[in-house]
């Protein structure tokens, strides 16, 4: 019979296993394009009328040795005064591989398309910044958790976390941007753009959609569901009050209320 201590340890182990659930794909923003990367939801403190700002998009094929061969993304910004001005999807040549079809040096994605920015002056709900960002045939490399020479040779891969640099967006804050009312960016499973009737999904080399985790802090989404997104913003543009400042504000208000009661 389990002792109380043993039961507590068992429940803790179950809880740990649940919290450490591995998602087949993890895709997230970063402020940098080098160095060790792990899933995060970065905040960028900016003022109005800034240009040339960048966010980098990283992806991790987290499930054991599952190759992610297609990644189709949209970006849903919530707020005003924000405009995406450019976007790039990375498709580096892998020096450790040759393309079985052509004999040329293999790239990460055998076919690639950036999609479109629509509208160019700023995106509304479910607007896509690119679609079909990476399409690889089964003979292509894609991205994978495997650490053999083929995947370790990818020049845009973080060897610490296994994250691959997928692309970047360049954006501006406009005259009506208010840093105290931040713009929240949500990554989405691709599809729903004008002219994108076929949509897109995030899937493995077998064509099966994979569960995908955008940013960090909330559950995964179905990689085949167009427009599926996290409930927590994957990046925030603007000034977010620090928890310490909020705590101090609360203490100050409590003190003021106490003084009023004494008076």
TAFEN-V260468 format. One record per pair of residues at least 12 apart in sequence whose ideal C-beta (glycine too) atoms are under 8 Angstrom apart, sorted by the first residue. I is the first residue (numbers start at 1). J is the second residue. D is the distance in whole Angstrom. If there is no record, write none. Layout:
# TAFEN-V260468
{{I;J;D} {I;J;D}}
This chain:
# TAFEN-V260468
{{22;62;5} {22;63;6} {22;64;8} {23;62;5} {23;63;7} {23;210;8} {23;211;5} {23;212;6} {23;213;4} {23;220;5} {24;61;7} {24;62;6} {24;63;4} {24;66;5} {24;68;7} {24;204;7} {24;210;3} {24;211;5} {24;212;7} {24;223;7} {25;59;6} {25;60;7} {25;61;6} {25;62;7} {25;63;8} {25;68;5} {25;71;7} {25;202;6} {25;210;5} {25;211;7} {25;212;4} {25;213;7} {25;223;7} {26;39;5} {26;59;7} {26;60;4} {26;62;5} {26;163;8} {26;212;7} {26;213;5} {27;57;7} {27;58;7} {27;59;5} {27;60;8} {27;71;7} {27;73;7} {27;166;7} {27;187;6} {27;202;8} {27;212;6} {27;213;7} {27;214;6} {28;40;6} {28;41;7} {28;57;8} {28;58;6} {28;187;8} {28;214;7} {28;215;5} {28;216;7} {28;234;6} {29;41;7} {29;42;6} {29;55;5} {29;56;7} {29;57;6} {29;58;8} {29;185;7} {29;187;8} {29;215;7} {29;234;6} {29;235;4} {30;42;7} {30;55;7} {30;56;5} {30;57;8} {30;58;6} {31;44;7} {31;55;7} {31;56;7} {32;56;7} {33;56;5} {33;165;6} {33;168;7} {35;158;7} {36;158;6} {36;160;4} {36;161;6} {37;58;5} {37;158;5} {37;160;8} {37;161;6} {37;163;4} {38;161;5} {38;163;7} {39;60;7} {39;213;7} {39;215;6} {39;216;4} {40;215;7} {40;216;6} {41;215;4} {41;216;6} {41;217;7} {41;232;6} {41;233;6} {41;234;6} {41;235;6} {41;236;7} {42;55;7} {42;235;5} {42;236;7} {43;182;8} {43;235;7} {43;236;4} {43;237;8} {43;238;8} {43;240;5} {44;235;7} {44;236;7} {44;237;5} {44;238;8} {45;179;7} {45;238;7} {45;239;5} {46;173;5} {46;177;7} {46;179;6} {46;237;6} {46;238;7} {47;173;7} {47;177;8} {47;179;6} {48;81;6} {48;173;5} {48;174;7} {48;175;6} {48;176;7} {48;177;4} {48;178;7} {48;179;7} {49;172;8} {49;173;6} {49;174;7} {49;175;6} {49;177;8} {50;172;6} {50;173;5} {51;85;7} {51;172;5} {52;170;6} {52;172;8} {53;170;7} {53;171;5} {53;172;7} {53;173;7} {54;168;5} {54;169;7} {54;170;5} {54;171;8} {55;168;7} {55;169;5} {55;171;7} {55;185;8} {55;235;6} {56;165;6} {56;167;8} {56;168;5} {57;73;8} {57;165;8} {57;166;5} {57;167;5} {57;168;7} {57;169;7} {57;187;8} {58;158;8} {58;163;4} {58;164;7} {58;165;6} {58;166;6} {59;71;6} {59;143;6} {59;163;7} {59;164;5} {59;166;5} {60;143;8} {60;145;8} {60;161;6} {60;162;6} {60;163;5} {60;164;7} {61;142;8} {61;143;5} {61;144;5} {61;145;5} {61;162;7} {61;164;8} {62;145;7} {62;162;8} {62;213;8} {63;145;7} {63;210;7} {64;145;6} {65;144;7} {65;145;6} {65;146;5} {66;144;7} {66;145;7} {66;204;5} {66;210;7} {67;142;5} {67;143;7} {67;144;4} {67;146;8} {67;204;6} {67;205;5} {68;142;6} {68;143;5} {68;144;7} {68;202;7} {68;203;7} {68;204;6} {68;210;7} {69;134;8} {69;135;7} {69;136;4} {69;137;8} {69;138;7} {69;140;7} {69;142;4} {69;203;7} {69;204;6} {69;205;4} {70;132;8} {70;134;6} {70;135;5} {70;136;7} {70;200;7} {70;201;7} {70;202;7} {70;203;5} {71;133;5} {71;134;5} {71;166;7} {71;202;5} {72;131;5} {72;132;5} {72;133;6} {72;189;7} {72;190;3} {72;191;7} {72;199;7} {72;200;2} {72;201;6} {72;202;7} {73;128;8} {73;129;7} {73;130;6} {73;131;7} {73;133;5} {73;187;6} {73;188;7} {73;189;7} {73;190;5} {73;200;8} {74;126;7} {74;127;7} {74;128;4} {74;129;7} {74;131;7} {74;187;8} {74;188;4} {74;189;7} {74;190;5} {74;191;7} {74;192;7} {74;193;7} {74;227;7} {75;123;7} {75;127;7} {75;128;7} {75;129;4} {75;169;7} {75;185;6} {75;186;7} {75;187;6} {75;188;7} {76;123;7} {76;125;6} {76;126;6} {76;127;7} {76;185;7} {76;186;4} {76;187;8} {76;188;5} {76;227;8} {76;229;6} {77;122;8} {77;123;5} {77;127;8} {77;183;5} {77;184;7} {77;185;5} {77;186;8} {78;125;8} {78;183;7} {78;184;5} {78;185;8} {78;186;7} {78;233;8} {79;181;7} {79;182;6} {79;183;3} {79;184;6} {79;237;8} {79;238;8} {80;174;8} {80;176;6} {80;177;7} {80;178;8} {80;181;8} {80;183;7} {81;173;6} {81;174;4} {81;175;7} {81;176;4} {81;177;3} {81;178;7} {81;183;7} {82;122;6} {82;123;8} {82;171;6} {82;172;8} {82;173;6} {82;174;7} {82;177;7} {82;183;4} {82;237;6} {83;120;8} {83;121;6} {83;122;4} {83;123;8} {83;171;6} {83;172;5} {83;174;6} {84;117;6} {84;122;8} {84;123;6} {84;129;5} {84;169;5} {84;170;7} {84;171;5} {85;117;8} {85;120;8} {85;170;5} {85;171;6} {85;172;6} {86;117;8} {86;169;7} {86;170;4} {87;114;6} {87;117;6} {87;129;5} {87;130;5} {87;167;7} {87;168;7} {87;169;5} {87;170;7} {88;114;7} {88;167;5} {88;168;5} {89;109;8} {89;112;6} {89;114;5} {89;130;6} {89;133;5} {89;134;7} {89;166;7} {89;167;4} {90;108;7} {90;156;6} {90;165;6} {90;166;6} {90;167;5} {90;168;8} {91;107;5} {91;108;5} {91;109;5} {91;112;5} {91;134;7} {92;107;7} {92;108;6} {92;154;6} {92;155;5} {92;156;5} {93;105;5} {93;106;7} {93;107;6} {94;106;5} {94;107;7} {94;108;7} {94;141;5} {94;150;7} {94;153;5} {94;154;6} {95;153;6} {96;149;5} {96;150;5} {96;152;8} {96;153;4} {97;141;6} {97;150;6} {97;153;7} {99;139;7} {99;140;8} {100;139;5} {101;137;8} {101;139;7} {106;140;7} {106;141;6} {107;140;7} {107;141;7} {108;134;7} {108;136;7} {108;140;7} {108;141;5} {108;142;7} {108;143;7} {108;154;6} {108;164;8} {109;134;4} {109;135;6} {109;136;5} {109;140;6} {109;142;7} {110;135;7} {110;136;5} {110;137;5} {110;139;7} {110;140;4} {111;135;4} {111;136;7} {111;137;7} {112;132;8} {112;133;7} {112;134;6} {112;135;6} {113;130;8} {113;131;7} {113;132;5} {113;133;8} {113;135;7} {114;130;5} {114;133;7} {115;128;6} {115;129;7} {115;130;4} {115;131;4} {115;132;6} {115;133;7} {115;190;8} {115;193;7} {115;196;8} {116;128;7} {116;130;7} {116;131;8} {116;193;7} {116;194;8} {116;195;8} {117;129;6} {117;130;8} {118;193;6} {118;194;6} {122;174;7} {126;188;7} {126;192;5} {126;227;6} {127;193;7} {128;190;6} {128;191;8} {128;192;7} {128;193;4} {128;196;7} {129;169;6} {130;167;7} {130;190;8} {131;190;5} {131;191;7} {131;193;6} {131;196;5} {131;200;5} {132;190;7} {132;200;5} {133;166;7} {133;167;6} {133;190;7} {134;166;7} {136;205;7} {138;205;5} {141;154;7} {142;205;6} {143;157;8} {143;164;4} {143;166;8} {145;162;6} {147;159;8} {147;162;7} {171;237;8} {173;237;7} {177;237;8} {177;238;8} {178;238;7} {179;238;4} {179;239;5} {180;238;7} {180;239;6} {181;238;7} {182;236;5} {182;237;6} {182;238;3} {182;239;7} {182;240;6} {183;236;7} {183;237;4} {183;238;6} {184;233;4} {184;235;8} {184;236;6} {184;237;8} {185;233;6} {185;234;6} {185;235;4} {185;236;7} {185;237;7} {186;214;7} {186;229;4} {186;230;6} {186;233;6} {186;234;6} {187;214;4} {187;215;7} {187;229;6} {187;230;7} {187;234;5} {188;214;8} {188;226;8} {188;227;5} {188;228;6} {188;229;4} {189;201;6} {189;202;6} {189;212;7} {189;221;6} {189;222;7} {189;223;6} {189;224;7} {189;225;6} {189;226;6} {189;227;6} {189;228;5} {189;229;8} {190;202;8} {190;226;7} {191;226;3} {191;227;6} {192;226;5} {192;227;5} {199;226;5} {200;226;8} {201;223;5} {201;224;5} {201;225;8} {201;226;8} {202;223;4} {202;224;8} {203;223;6} {203;224;7} {209;222;6} {209;223;4} {209;224;3} {210;223;5} {211;223;6} {212;228;8} {213;230;8} {214;229;6} {214;230;4} {214;234;5} {215;230;6} {215;232;6} {215;233;8} {215;234;4} {215;235;8} {216;232;8} {217;230;8} {217;232;5} {218;230;5} {218;231;5} {218;232;5}}
